[in-house]
Amino acid sequence: MRDAAASPDAADLDAVFHALSDPRRRDMVTRLSHQPLSVSDLAEPLGMRLPSAIKHLAILEASGLVTTEKTGRVRTCRINAAALTNLNAWIARRETALNAAFDRLDEAIADFPWDPDT
């Protein structure tokens, strides 16, 4: 059995889950999935000051979920679809394993002798 902590993508997944653990960062990711936005546009609906928004964006950027580009005085943020693809692949592997376990449980239950009178 492979050690999950030793897998090359374990640290990346940890960073993504950490980034998504905060509801404000999840909100930012949701809005960025629709279109690129400036830091100000991300901060305003959350009632967040720019320094706080920048700290949250640094975590999102470190996780690979978001990229930023500065043009003049405006920093534009974009979602990084590749990071979401890796997360989806990890979730799909867990789902496959769980479905297989439930299938085995169904088979075991079907083979279990059942007497409705007891």
Contacts in CASP RR format, 6 or more apart in sequence:
PFRMAT RR
TARGET T0000
AUTHOR 0000-0000-0000
METHOD contacts of the structure
MODEL  1
MRDAAASPDAADLDAVFHALSDPRRRDMVTRLSHQPLSVSDLAEPLGMRL
PSAIKHLAILEASGLVTTEKTGRVRTCRINAAALTNLNAWIARRETALNA
AFDRLDEAIADFPWDPDT
4 10 0 8 1.000
9 86 0 8 1.000
9 90 0 8 1.000
12 63 0 8 1.000
12 64 0 8 1.000
12 83 0 8 1.000
12 86 0 8 1.000
13 86 0 8 1.000
13 87 0 8 1.000
13 90 0 8 1.000
15 62 0 8 1.000
15 63 0 8 1.000
15 64 0 8 1.000
16 63 0 8 1.000
16 64 0 8 1.000
16 65 0 8 1.000
16 83 0 8 1.000
16 86 0 8 1.000
16 87 0 8 1.000
18 59 0 8 1.000
18 63 0 8 1.000
19 25 0 8 1.000
19 29 0 8 1.000
19 59 0 8 1.000
19 60 0 8 1.000
19 62 0 8 1.000
19 63 0 8 1.000
19 64 0 8 1.000
19 65 0 8 1.000
20 26 0 8 1.000
20 29 0 8 1.000
20 65 0 8 1.000
22 56 0 8 1.000
22 59 0 8 1.000
24 46 0 8 1.000
24 48 0 8 1.000
24 56 0 8 1.000
25 56 0 8 1.000
25 59 0 8 1.000
25 60 0 8 1.000
27 45 0 8 1.000
27 46 0 8 1.000
28 42 0 8 1.000
28 46 0 8 1.000
28 56 0 8 1.000
28 57 0 8 1.000
28 60 0 8 1.000
28 66 0 8 1.000
28 77 0 8 1.000
29 60 0 8 1.000
29 65 0 8 1.000
29 66 0 8 1.000
29 79 0 8 1.000
31 37 0 8 1.000
31 42 0 8 1.000
31 45 0 8 1.000
32 42 0 8 1.000
32 66 0 8 1.000
32 77 0 8 1.000
32 78 0 8 1.000
32 79 0 8 1.000
33 79 0 8 1.000
36 76 0 8 1.000
36 77 0 8 1.000
36 78 0 8 1.000
37 76 0 8 1.000
37 77 0 8 1.000
38 74 0 8 1.000
38 75 0 8 1.000
38 76 0 8 1.000
38 77 0 8 1.000
39 50 0 8 1.000
39 53 0 8 1.000
39 54 0 8 1.000
39 57 0 8 1.000
39 68 0 8 1.000
39 75 0 8 1.000
39 77 0 8 1.000
40 50 0 8 1.000
40 53 0 8 1.000
42 53 0 8 1.000
42 57 0 8 1.000
42 77 0 8 1.000
43 49 0 8 1.000
43 50 0 8 1.000
43 52 0 8 1.000
43 53 0 8 1.000
46 53 0 8 1.000
48 56 0 8 1.000
57 66 0 8 1.000
57 68 0 8 1.000
57 77 0 8 1.000
60 66 0 8 1.000
60 77 0 8 1.000
61 67 0 8 1.000
61 68 0 8 1.000
63 83 0 8 1.000
64 80 0 8 1.000
64 83 0 8 1.000
65 79 0 8 1.000
65 80 0 8 1.000
65 83 0 8 1.000
65 84 0 8 1.000
66 77 0 8 1.000
66 78 0 8 1.000
66 79 0 8 1.000
66 80 0 8 1.000
67 77 0 8 1.000
67 78 0 8 1.000
67 80 0 8 1.000
68 75 0 8 1.000
68 76 0 8 1.000
68 77 0 8 1.000
68 78 0 8 1.000
69 75 0 8 1.000
69 76 0 8 1.000
69 78 0 8 1.000
70 76 0 8 1.000
END
